[in-house]
Amino acid sequence: QVQLVESGGGLVQPGGFLRLSCEASGRTFSSYTMGWFRQAPGKEREFVACINRGDDRTYGTSVKGRVTISRDNAKNTVYLQMNNLNPEDTAVYYCGATMRYYISSRERDYDYWGPGTQVTVSS
């Protein structure tokens, strides 16, 4: 069992940046594949980025080139650096974890989820 808590969301102007954090409980964080997803009002949850324990990464097409996922196993934390934000990035951002080794963009592959953090991009 692992518990996840996201932080770092907020209101940012178009063109701005944010760094989201997701801290996990437990001693086996380094073994988990970690993912970021987002959900805008009235839309389905969308894949943003993923990193596995081998540091393999993949990104969603709508954010590729603007976001970077990274992890600090000593701090049990995964990060999402988001740059050049636009209003279409407005959503609740969720962190997910799975013991599966392979990187995955599928929501159903993740076993644990945090409560989410709101990101609003507006002038």
C-alpha positions as a printed NumPy array, in Angstrom:
array([[  0.   ,   0.   ,   0.   ],
       [  1.25 ,   3.464,  -0.841],
       [ -0.29 ,   6.858,  -0.234],
       [  0.296,   9.77 ,  -2.564],
       [ -0.088,  13.49 ,  -1.972],
       [  0.285,  16.059,  -4.719],
       [  1.258,  19.697,  -4.199],
       [  2.414,  22.713,  -6.156],
       [ -0.721,  23.572,  -8.058],
       [ -2.138,  27.065,  -8.272],
       [ -3.025,  29.961, -10.527],
       [ -0.492,  30.91 , -13.181],
       [ -0.578,  33.254, -16.159],
       [ -0.294,  31.961, -19.734],
       [  3.336,  31.397, -20.607],
       [  4.213,  30.753, -16.985],
       [  5.528,  27.648, -15.26 ],
       [  4.829,  25.413, -12.289],
       [  6.502,  22.478, -10.639],
       [  4.188,  19.871,  -9.2  ],
       [  5.328,  17.424,  -6.551],
       [  3.94 ,  14.068,  -5.488],
       [  5.21 ,  12.609,  -2.251],
       [  4.692,   8.926,  -1.556],
       [  4.581,   7.043,   1.708],
       [  6.35 ,   3.746,   2.203],
       [  9.867,   2.392,   1.782],
       [  9.582,   0.966,  -1.71 ],
       [  9.061,   4.175,  -3.679],
       [ 12.096,   3.5  ,  -5.846],
       [ 10.422,   0.345,  -7.17 ],
       [  7.322,   2.104,  -8.437],
       [  6.528,   3.428, -11.86 ],
       [  5.052,   6.887, -11.334],
       [  2.699,   8.743, -13.612],
       [  1.009,  12.103, -13.914],
       [ -2.476,  12.464, -15.357],
       [ -4.841,  15.393, -15.549],
       [ -8.581,  15.908, -15.813],
       [-10.27 ,  19.057, -17.009],
       [-13.956,  19.745, -16.251],
       [-16.201,  17.639, -18.437],
       [-13.298,  15.677, -19.926],
       [-11.752,  12.275, -19.382],
       [ -8.546,  11.824, -17.45 ],
       [ -5.584,  12.407, -19.745],
       [ -2.062,  11.012, -19.566],
       [  0.676,  13.593, -19.005],
       [  3.933,  11.811, -18.156],
       [  5.413,   8.672, -16.672],
       [  8.761,   7.543, -15.24 ],
       [  9.739,   4.046, -14.14 ],
       [ 12.399,   2.856, -11.723],
       [ 14.872,   2.641, -14.57 ],
       [ 14.31 ,   6.343, -15.327],
       [ 12.641,   5.586, -18.644],
       [ 10.191,   8.383, -19.44 ],
       [  7.309,   9.039, -21.765],
       [  5.071,  12.07 , -22.298],
       [  1.605,  12.796, -23.569],
       [  1.382,  14.363, -26.998],
       [ -0.371,  17.51 , -25.773],
       [  2.442,  18.364, -23.349],
       [  5.527,  16.915, -25.007],
       [  8.338,  19.453, -25.128],
       [  6.817,  21.543, -22.349],
       [  6.975,  19.219, -19.367],
       [  9.643,  17.163, -17.654],
       [  9.065,  14.348, -15.198],
       [ 11.734,  13.445, -12.666],
       [ 12.04 ,  11.586,  -9.391],
       [ 14.054,  11.803,  -6.193],
       [ 13.992,   8.404,  -4.538],
       [ 15.693,   9.741,  -1.415],
       [ 12.704,  12.048,  -0.909],
       [ 10.038,   9.581,  -2.121],
       [  8.929,  12.286,  -4.541],
       [  8.155,  12.582,  -8.22 ],
       [  8.076,  15.976,  -9.9  ],
       [  6.403,  17.463, -12.947],
       [  8.012,  20.609, -14.278],
       [  5.598,  22.399, -16.604],
       [  6.674,  25.308, -18.785],
       [  4.95 ,  27.62 , -21.242],
       [  1.57 ,  26.868, -19.752],
       [ -1.61 ,  27.751, -21.621],
       [ -5.286,  27.805, -20.613],
       [ -5.766,  24.313, -22.078],
       [ -3.494,  22.993, -19.331],
       [ -6.082,  23.947, -16.715],
       [ -7.058,  20.766, -14.898],
       [ -6.743,  18.769, -11.733],
       [ -3.411,  16.962, -11.875],
       [ -3.179,  13.5  , -10.355],
       [ -0.208,  11.367,  -9.427],
       [ -0.43 ,   7.607,  -9.859],
       [  1.787,   4.685,  -8.849],
       [  2.148,   1.109, -10.012],
       [  4.54 ,  -1.731,  -9.319],
       [  4.618,  -2.581, -13.021],
       [  8.077,  -1.949, -14.45 ],
       [  7.097,  -0.774, -17.903],
       [  6.151,   2.836, -18.512],
       [  2.457,   3.203, -19.233],
       [  0.068,   5.901, -20.381],
       [ -2.996,   3.848, -19.433],
       [ -4.915,   4.97 , -16.394],
       [ -5.987,   1.421, -15.58 ],
       [ -2.387,   0.31 , -15.122],
       [ -2.005,   2.449, -12.013],
       [ -2.994,   1.035,  -8.631],
       [ -2.682,   4.049,  -6.342],
       [ -3.756,   7.655,  -6.772],
       [ -3.404,  10.915,  -4.944],
       [ -6.303,  13.336,  -4.36 ],
       [ -5.033,  15.74 ,  -7.026],
       [ -3.891,  19.341,  -7.186],
       [ -5.618,  22.093,  -9.157],
       [ -3.73 ,  23.958, -11.863],
       [ -5.403,  27.005, -13.363],
       [ -3.848,  28.918, -16.238],
       [ -5.502,  32.273, -16.714],
       [ -4.697,  35.925, -17.148]])
